[in-house]
Amino acid sequence: MDQKGSFSYVDLVLVVNGFIWGINPPIMKMGLQYFPPSTYNMVRLFFALLLSLFLVWKYNTGKKVEPQDRKKLLIIGFLGFTIFQVCFAYGVKMTTAGNASLILSLVPISVAAISWFKMGERIRPATLLGILFSVVGVAFIVAGSGNGISLKSRDFLGVILIIGAQISFAFYMVYSRPLLQKYSLHQVTAWIISSACVIFLGLSYKELIHLDWSSIPLSAWASALYSGTFALCVGNIIWSWGIKRLGSTRTAIYNNLPPVFSILTGCFFLGEPFGLQQTAGALLIFTGLYASRLKLEWNKTLLKREQ
């Protein structure tokens, strides 16, 4: 976004990624009707791994990973990717969709806090304003969706798991950035997905052995294929590219775009309502993106003038 406020190709690509992630939940539900959750995650991770390894080979972006960085990649893969997948999958089952959406909208706040306390990254006031707009926007969407907030005791464990998921994702965003400056996007993604595959193989091997694979319809396989190749592999490569270009905190604001596309998908294909509150929420989220990027370029312009 330049000083006049027009969106750049970086914004456009991250918006497209918001669409990829936004339509992923309803597509996943198609597959989860036939796959057990752990097996479904294993299958989609397998598709993601195949594509990530192919991209490393295709673009010859693999290079020898230094021993100290291998440990970092494994830790980030476990704490920042695998834990997110596990906590999110089981957390959504144990609480309302509204609770999950609202808690995950706090990812930019967690990223900003970790970046500030652990990395010493100064957060610009405009970025904080953008985060505020986007979080309030998600709250409006949740309020208008009918999948509201629940404070019942039965939702407590699910809420804790979703909180764990969003903190895990924030950890991944902050601590992967130094490695993304050193290694290719494809290589980092392949390492992280590989570590997740090992964990999920351990969690699901009994299901994999006893599952009646002949009973799985083509639609379920297509669901896992989309979720693995696009949402997990392509989506995370784009996300890592955004982190590399914009930084963790500014990229994190785009985390709140998927609910907008989820609601729009339900509206166009399922006939679900898209009311005034959801419209206001979507506008607030895009306003947050606009404000955070516009102020950034103003600051750059002022610095140039001072020089």
Protein Blocks (a to p, Z undefined) as FASTA:
>chain_A
ZZkopacfklmmmmmmmmmmmmmmmmmmmmmmmpcfklmmmmmmmmmmmmmmmmmmmnop
accddfklmmmmmmmmmmmmmmmmmmmmmmmmmmcfklmmmmmmmmmmmmmmmmmmmnop
acdfklmmmmmmmmmmmmmmmmmnopacdfbfklmmmmmmmmmmmmmmmmmmmmmmmmmm
mmcfklmmmmmmmmmmmmmmmmmmmmmmmpcfklpcfklmmmmmmmmmmmmmmmmmmmmm
mmmmnojklmmmmmmmmmmmmmmmmmmmnopacdfklmmmmmmmmmmmmmmmmmmmmmmm
mmmmmZZ
